[in-house]
């Protein structure tokens, strides 16, 4: 028997037993035993394959005749869930709930609708709340879905009622903490902000109320209000770390807001010098501000205070690796892997240890680490590196078979594997075969944007301009706001001195969509240079180089400086690029064509 069959039968066994027992009386008696498929406890944490089993005491259960047809519909729905057809099952349960007015069916319909992100979820929650108006579970599910859908006017009375109950019960903190998890993610955060300001007006002496307003204000883009509310909350609770962290998260964007946040953090650490978590946060802010020496010292202080903290070990290892301290990174990662299995995920560390081994030119050790990475978020990146390394070791057939043997569950994963395979072939100089892998895949996955773009770039590398242009124009038709597609087509034409007016128009459209993109600025500078507009070209290329001093941008900027007679400036740019990437093909071709020696 296959695993999938076993899983389905195991999940259904409890359903069959429960319903068979009830068949003796032909009813579900109010207050009697309940089929285990009927509960949705927490809409925010749904597992459609493992429904909860507790009854809601506020629900009044009707007597429902257990007919063969009803039994069949329940079992068919649960089989559909096991097959991944969750939306269909949700619709069936919603129909059963409407026919029987049984809250258990309504709850299961809401549970499955949420899991499937189906439009039926809100209808099911509304029906559940209508059938069981005293049920807190039903009210919470209904108001949460109303908020998510942006139906603020209908949600507000429900929230106002629950807020009044929380005031009476003395549980306002818990209510606002719960609300803070929901409101920032609603469809209309501006309306949600206006609502929470109205609802929370009697509670503005409560820090949790202010933090909730701040969270929604931040989501709505009202950063000044968000910072004001968190600052006032911190004044109410000056020694509370979570409130301090909120002031950091909701600081006004920009230099002044960041500086205020840093001062608050530094002041707090001064009075709480043994708080490892805050030193860790401080180190991260210093690293983000490129104060690397201070960041390293602060990371070390945090680790000394909490040496077995898995998040700190992993983060400091990553920081050490980025700053070329491979030995330190390796030691921290191995210490991380020695921690109890319950508190760490080994795969990010295994992947990074493999990368370090590659950098240390130890391919066998790298492969050993990559092979240990288990299915999950790190699996495909590890597999890509493993296959690439295997191919570089002269075992291309084995590398490709490794990729073909992977069992995938989504189209995105299959396309990712094809892209990895094509990339390996490209890196080995087999550009025709790299193109073929992607070109053969396009008819199988028509309309996939990433695949079309990758295929177009592979076509460009073998000078199949017809195929490249066809794919990019198809992509632009599918996604008129795809700046990369406009830019790639415009740059390819400009680089070949073809249809320069059209090339500039394409790049101008890309720049309109992404005005700060260094790569698009580079393309605009390059097409203007091709058209003989040297001064505007320099302005664009200098801006591109300042934003991203990459080797190919340096090659273009250096060439325009060279042609303009600014020889020493060109040489300075090229020398810096050669230090970073001495074997770059574009830079090498540029220097050879110009007869330049940096």
C-alpha positions in Angstrom: 0.0 0.0 0.0 1.4 3.4 -0.9 2.1 6.0 1.7 -0.5 8.4 0.4 -3.2 5.7 0.6 -2.1 4.9 4.2 -2.3 8.6 5.2 -5.8 8.9 3.8 -7.1 5.8 5.5 -5.5 6.7 8.8 -7.1 10.2 8.7 -10.5 8.7 7.9 -10.5 5.9 10.4 -11.6 8.2 13.3 -14.3 9.7 11.1 -15.7 6.3 10.1 -15.7 5.0 13.6 -17.4 8.1 15.0 -20.1 8.2 12.3 -20.7 4.4 12.5 -21.3 4.7 16.2 -23.8 7.5 15.7 -25.6 5.5 13.0 -27.1 3.3 15.7 -29.3 6.2 17.0 -29.6 8.0 13.6 -28.9 11.3 15.2 -26.2 13.5 16.6 -27.6 14.3 20.0 -27.0 17.7 21.4 -24.1 17.5 23.8 -23.3 14.0 22.6 -20.0 12.7 21.0 -18.8 14.7 18.1 -17.2 13.5 14.8 -13.5 14.5 14.9 -13.7 16.3 11.5 -15.9 19.1 12.7 -13.7 21.6 14.7 -11.8 24.6 13.8 -10.2 26.0 16.9 -7.9 28.8 15.7 -8.4 30.2 12.2 -4.9 31.7 12.3 -3.3 28.3 12.7 -5.1 25.8 10.5 -4.0 22.3 9.6 -6.8 20.9 7.3 -5.4 17.4 7.7 -5.6 17.4 11.5 -8.7 19.1 12.7 -9.1 19.9 16.3 -11.5 17.8 18.5 -12.7 20.1 21.3 -16.3 21.3 21.5 -17.2 24.9 22.0 -19.5 24.9 25.1 -21.4 28.0 23.7 -22.6 26.0 20.7 -26.1 24.5 20.7 -26.0 21.3 18.6 -29.1 20.4 16.6 -30.3 16.9 16.1 -29.2 15.9 12.6 -30.3 12.6 10.9 -27.3 10.6 9.9 -28.4 9.6 6.4 -26.2 7.6 4.0 -26.0 10.7 1.8 -24.7 12.8 4.6 -22.1 10.2 5.6 -21.0 10.0 2.0 -20.6 13.7 1.7 -18.5 13.9 4.9 -16.2 11.1 3.9 -15.9 12.4 0.3 -14.9 15.8 1.6 -12.2 14.4 3.9 -10.8 12.3 1.1 -10.7 15.5 -1.0 -8.8 17.2 1.8 -6.2 14.4 1.8 -5.9 14.8 -2.0 -5.2 18.5 -1.7 -8.7 19.5 -3.0 -9.3 21.6 0.1 -11.4 24.3 -1.6 -13.9 21.7 -2.9 -14.2 20.2 0.6 -14.9 23.6 2.1 -17.7 24.2 -0.4 -19.3 20.8 0.5 -19.1 21.5 4.2 -20.6 25.0 3.7 -23.5 23.4 1.9 -24.0 20.9 4.7 -23.9 23.7 7.3 -26.6 25.6 5.4 -28.8 22.6 5.1 -28.5 21.4 8.7 -27.6 24.6 10.7 -25.1 22.5 12.5 -22.2 24.7 13.8 -19.7 21.8 13.5 -20.2 21.8 9.7 -19.9 25.6 9.6 -16.7 25.5 11.6 -15.1 22.9 9.4 -16.2 24.9 6.3 -14.5 28.0 7.7 -11.4 26.0 8.7 -11.0 24.5 5.3 -11.8 27.8 3.5 -9.1 29.5 5.5 -6.6 26.8 4.7 -7.5 27.0 1.0 -7.7 30.8 1.0 -11.1 30.3 -0.6 -13.8 33.0 -0.8 -16.1 30.6 0.9 -14.2 31.1 4.2 -15.9 34.4 5.0 -19.4 33.0 4.1 -18.7 30.0 6.4 -17.5 32.1 9.3 -20.6 34.4 8.9 -22.9 31.4 9.0 -21.0 29.9 12.0 -21.4 33.2 13.9 -25.1 33.4 13.0 -25.7 29.8 14.2 -23.7 30.2 17.4 -23.8 33.9 18.3 -22.5 33.2 21.8 -19.4 31.3 20.6 -16.2 33.3 21.1 -14.5 31.0 18.5 -17.1 31.9 15.9 -17.0 35.6 16.6 -13.2 35.7 16.5 -13.1 33.8 13.2 -15.8 36.0 11.7 -14.2 39.3 12.7 -10.7 38.1 11.6 -11.9 37.2 8.1 -13.9 40.5 7.9 -10.7 42.4 8.7 -8.6 40.4 6.3 -11.1 41.1 3.5 -11.1 44.8 4.4 -14.8 44.9 5.5 -14.0 47.3 8.4 -17.6 48.7 9.0 -19.0 45.2 9.5 -16.1 44.1 11.7 -16.1 47.2 14.0 -19.3 46.4 16.0 -18.0 42.8 16.7 -14.6 44.2 17.9 -16.3 46.9 20.0 -18.4 44.2 21.7 -15.4 42.0 22.5 -13.4 45.1 23.6 -16.2 45.9 26.1 -16.1 42.4 27.4 -12.3 42.6 27.8 -12.6 45.8 29.8 -15.1 44.2 32.1 -13.0 41.1 32.5 -9.7 43.0 33.0 -8.1 41.4 30.0 -7.4 44.4 27.8 -3.7 43.6 27.4 -4.4 40.2 25.9 -7.1 41.7 23.6 -4.8 44.4 22.2 -1.9 41.9 21.8 -4.2 39.6 19.8 -5.5 42.6 17.8 -1.9 43.7 17.0 -1.3 40.3 15.3 -4.3 40.8 13.0 -4.9 44.4 12.1 -1.6 45.3 10.4 -2.2 42.7 7.7 -5.7 43.8 6.7 -6.6 44.8 3.2 -7.3 48.4 4.0 -4.8 49.5 6.8 -5.9 53.1 6.5 -9.5 52.2 7.5 -8.2 49.8 10.1 -6.2 52.7 11.6 -9.2 55.0 11.8 -11.2 52.2 13.4 -8.6 51.3 16.1 -8.2 54.9 17.0 -11.9 55.1 17.7 -12.1 51.8 19.6 -9.0 52.5 21.7 -9.9 56.0 22.7 -10.9 55.0 26.3 -7.7 53.0 26.7 -5.0 55.5 25.8 -3.3 55.2 29.2 -2.6 51.6 28.4 0.7 50.9 26.7 -0.6 47.9 24.8 -3.3 50.1 23.2 -0.7 52.6 22.0 1.5 49.8 20.6 -1.5 48.4 18.7 -2.3 51.8 17.2 1.4 52.1 16.3 1.5 48.8 14.5 -1.5 49.7 12.4 -0.2 53.2 11.7 3.1 51.7 10.5 1.2 49.3 8.2 -0.8 52.3 6.9 2.3 54.3 6.2 1.7 56.9 9.0 5.2 56.5 10.4 5.1 59.7 12.4 2.1 58.5 14.3 3.6 55.1 14.8 6.8 56.5 16.3 4.8 58.9 18.5 2.6 56.1 19.9 5.6 53.8 20.6 7.6 56.6 22.3 4.7 57.3 24.6 4.3 53.6 25.3 8.0 53.4 26.3 7.5 56.4 28.6 4.8 54.3 30.3 7.0 51.2 30.5 10.6 52.5 30.4 12.1 49.1 31.5 10.1 46.9 29.1 12.3 45.4 26.4 9.4 44.5 24.0 8.2 48.1 24.1 11.7 49.4 23.3 11.9 46.9 20.4 8.6 48.3 19.1 10.0 51.8 19.1 12.9 50.6 17.0 10.7 48.8 14.6 8.3 51.7 14.1 10.8 54.6 14.0 10.2 57.1 11.2 12.2 56.1 8.1 15.3 58.2 7.3 18.4 59.3 9.0 16.8 61.2 11.9 14.4 58.4 12.8 17.2 55.9 12.7 19.4 58.1 14.9 16.6 58.5 17.5 16.2 54.7 17.5 19.9 54.2 18.1 19.9 56.6 21.0 17.0 54.9 22.6 18.7 51.5 22.2 22.0 52.8 23.5 20.3 54.5 26.5 18.5 51.3 27.3 21.6 49.1 27.1 23.4 51.5 29.5 20.9 50.7 32.2 20.6 47.1 31.2 24.2 46.1 30.3 23.6 42.4 30.7 20.7 42.1 28.2 22.2 39.9 25.5 19.2 40.2 23.2 19.4 44.0 23.1 23.2 43.9 22.5 22.5 41.5 19.7 19.9 43.9 18.2 22.4 46.8 18.6 25.1 44.8 16.8 22.7 44.2 13.9 21.9 47.9 13.6 25.7 48.7 13.6 26.3 46.1 10.9 23.5 47.6 8.8 25.1 51.0 9.2 28.4 49.5 8.0 30.1 50.1 11.4 31.7 46.7 11.2 34.3 46.9 13.9 31.8 48.1 16.5 29.3 45.5 15.3 31.8 42.7 15.7 32.6 43.8 19.3 28.9 44.1 20.2 28.2 40.6 18.7 31.0 39.2 20.8 29.5 40.8 24.0 26.1 39.4 23.2 27.5 35.9 22.6 29.5 36.1 25.8 26.3 36.8 27.7 24.3 34.1 25.9 26.8 31.7 24.4 24.3 29.0 23.4 21.7 31.2 21.8 21.0 29.5 18.4 19.9 32.7 16.6 22.9 34.6 17.7 25.3 31.8 16.8 23.9 31.6 13.3 23.8 35.4 12.7 27.3 36.0 14.0 28.5 33.1 11.8 26.9 34.8 8.8 28.4 38.1 9.8 31.9 36.6 10.2 31.6 34.9 6.8 30.6 38.1 5.0 33.6 39.8 6.5 35.9 37.0 5.3 36.6 35.5 8.8 36.0 31.9 7.6 37.6 30.2 10.6 35.4 32.1 13.0 32.3 31.4 11.0 33.1 27.7 10.8 33.7 27.4 14.6 30.4 29.1 15.4 28.4 27.0 12.9 29.9 23.8 14.3 29.0 24.9 17.8 25.5 25.7 16.6 25.2 22.1 15.3 26.1 20.8 18.7 23.1 22.5 20.4 20.1 20.3 21.3 18.1 19.3 18.2 14.9 20.9 19.6 16.3 24.4 19.5 18.0 24.7 16.1 17.5 23.9 12.4 20.7 22.3 11.2 20.2 22.9 7.5 21.2 26.6 7.2 24.4 25.7 9.1 25.1 22.7 6.9 24.6 24.8 3.7 26.9 27.5 5.0 29.6 25.0 6.1 29.5 23.6 2.5 30.0 27.1 1.1 32.9 27.7 3.5 34.5 24.3 2.4 34.2 25.4 -1.2 35.9 28.7 -0.4 38.7 26.7 1.3 39.0 24.6 -1.9 37.9 21.4 -0.2 35.2 20.1 -2.6 34.8 16.7 -1.0 34.1 18.3 2.4 31.7 20.7 0.7 29.8 17.8 -0.9 29.6 16.1 2.5 27.9 19.0 4.0 25.5 19.6 1.1 24.5 15.9 1.1 23.3 16.3 4.7 20.8 19.1 3.9 17.2 17.7 4.3 14.1 18.6 2.2 13.0 22.1 3.2 13.9 25.7 2.5 17.6 25.0 2.2 17.3 21.8 0.1 17.3 23.3 -3.4 20.1 25.8 -2.8 22.2 22.9 -1.4 21.3 20.7 -4.3 22.2 23.5 -6.8 25.6 23.9 -5.2 26.1 20.1 -5.0 25.2 19.6 -8.6 27.4 22.6 -9.7 30.3 21.3 -7.8 29.9 17.8 -9.1 29.8 19.1 -12.7 33.0 21.2 -12.1 34.7 18.1 -10.9 34.1 16.6 -14.4 31.0 14.6 -13.6 28.4 16.5 -15.7 26.2 13.5 -16.4 26.0 12.6 -12.7 25.2 16.2 -11.9 22.3 16.3 -14.3 21.0 13.0 -13.2 21.1 14.3 -9.6 18.7 17.1 -10.6 16.5 14.9 -12.7 16.0 12.5 -9.8 14.5 15.1 -7.5 10.8 14.6 -6.8 9.0 18.0 -6.9 5.6 19.1 -5.7 5.2 22.4 -7.4 5.7 24.0 -10.8 8.0 26.6 -9.2 10.3 23.8 -7.9 10.4 22.1 -11.3 11.3 25.4 -13.1 13.9 26.1 -10.4 15.6 22.7 -11.1 15.6 23.5 -14.9 17.2 26.9 -14.2 19.9 25.2 -12.1 20.6 22.7 -14.8 20.8 25.4 -17.5 23.1 27.5 -15.2 25.5 24.6 -14.8 25.7 24.1 -18.5 26.2 27.8 -19.1 29.0 27.9 -16.5 30.7 25.0 -18.4 30.5 27.0 -21.7 27.8 24.7 -23.1 25.5 27.7 -24.0 23.6 25.8 -26.8 22.7 23.0 -24.5 21.8 25.5 -21.7 19.4 27.2 -24.1 17.9 23.9 -25.2 17.0 22.9 -21.6 15.0 26.1 -21.1 13.6 26.2 -24.6 12.2 22.7 -24.3 10.6 23.7 -21.0 8.7 26.8 -22.2 5.9 24.8 -24.0 5.5 22.7 -20.9 5.0 25.7 -18.6 3.5 28.4 -20.9 3.3 31.8 -19.4 5.7 31.3 -16.6 7.5 34.7 -16.3 10.7 33.6 -14.8 11.2 30.8 -17.3 10.5 33.1 -20.3 13.1 35.6 -19.0 15.7 32.9 -18.4 15.1 31.4 -21.8 15.4 34.8 -23.4 18.8 35.4 -21.7 20.0 32.0 -22.8 19.0 32.8 -26.3 20.9 36.1 -26.2 24.1 34.3 -25.1 24.0 32.1 -28.3 23.1 35.2 -30.4 19.5 34.0 -31.1 18.2 37.5 -31.1 15.0 36.4 -32.8 14.2 33.9 -30.1 15.2 36.4 -27.3 13.1 39.2 -28.7 10.1 36.8 -29.2 10.3 35.7 -25.6 10.8 39.1 -24.1 7.9 40.6 -26.1 5.7 37.7 -25.0 6.7 38.4 -21.4 6.0 42.1 -21.7 2.5 41.3 -23.1 1.9 39.0 -20.1 3.4 41.5 -17.6 3.4 45.1 -18.9 5.1 46.3 -15.7 8.1 43.9 -16.0 11.0 46.4 -16.0 13.6 43.7 -16.4 12.0 42.5 -19.7 12.0 46.1 -21.2 15.6 46.6 -20.0 17.0 43.3 -21.3 15.5 43.8 -24.7 16.6 47.5 -24.9 20.1 46.8 -23.7 20.6 43.8 -26.0 19.6 46.0 -29.0 21.9 48.8 -27.9 24.8 46.6 -27.2 24.6 45.3 -30.8 24.0 48.8 -32.2 20.6 47.8 -33.5 17.4 49.9 -33.7 18.9 52.4 -31.2 15.8 54.7 -31.1 13.6 51.7 -30.2 16.2 50.5 -27.7 16.2 53.8 -25.9 12.4 53.8 -25.8 12.4 50.4 -24.2 15.0 51.4 -21.6 13.1 54.6 -20.8 10.0 52.5 -20.0 12.1 50.3 -17.8 13.5 53.3 -16.0 10.0 54.8 -15.5 9.1 51.5 -13.8 12.3 51.3 -11.7 13.9 54.8 -11.6 16.6 53.9 -9.1 17.8 50.6 -10.7 21.5 50.6 -11.2 21.3 48.1 -14.1 18.7 50.1 -15.9 20.6 53.4 -15.4 23.6 51.6 -16.9 21.6 50.5 -19.9 20.4 54.1 -20.4 23.9 55.4 -20.2 25.1 52.7 -22.7 22.3 53.4 -25.3 23.0 57.1 -25.1 26.7 56.4 -25.7 25.9 54.3 -28.7 23.8 57.2 -30.0 26.7 59.6 -29.6 25.3 61.5 -26.6 28.4 61.2 -24.4 27.7 63.8 -21.7 24.2 62.4 -20.8 25.7 58.9 -21.0 28.3 59.8 -18.4 25.7 61.2 -16.0 23.7 58.0 -16.1 26.7 55.7 -15.9 28.2 57.6 -12.9 24.9 57.4 -11.1 24.7 53.7 -11.9 28.3 53.1 -10.7 27.7 55.0 -7.4 24.6 52.9 -6.8 26.3 49.5 -7.6 30.0 49.6 -8.5 29.8 46.3 -10.4 32.3 45.1 -12.9 30.2 45.5 -16.1 29.0 48.9 -15.1 32.7 49.8 -14.5 33.5 48.5 -18.0 30.9 50.8 -19.6 31.8 53.8 -17.5 35.5 53.3 -18.1 35.0 53.1 -21.8 32.9 56.3 -22.0 35.5 58.1 -19.8 38.3 56.8 -22.1 36.6 57.9 -25.3 36.0 61.3 -23.7 39.7 61.7 -23.1 39.5 61.2 -19.3 42.1 58.4 -19.4 43.3 58.4 -15.8 39.8 58.3 -14.5 39.0 55.4 -16.8 42.1 53.5 -15.6 41.2 54.1 -11.9 37.7 52.6 -12.5 39.0 49.6 -14.4 41.8 48.9 -11.8 39.2 48.7 -9.1 37.0 46.4 -11.2 39.9 44.1 -12.0 40.7 43.8 -8.3 37.1 42.5 -7.7 36.7 40.3 -10.8 39.8 39.9 -12.9 38.3 37.4 -15.3 35.1 39.3 -16.2 34.5 38.7 -19.9 32.9 42.1 -20.6 35.7 44.0 -19.0 38.3 41.9 -20.7 36.7 42.4 -24.1 36.5 46.2 -23.5 40.2 46.5 -22.5 41.2 44.4 -25.5 39.1 46.4 -28.0 40.3 49.7 -26.8 43.9 48.6 -26.4 43.9 49.9 -22.9 46.2 48.9 -20.1 44.9 50.0 -16.7 
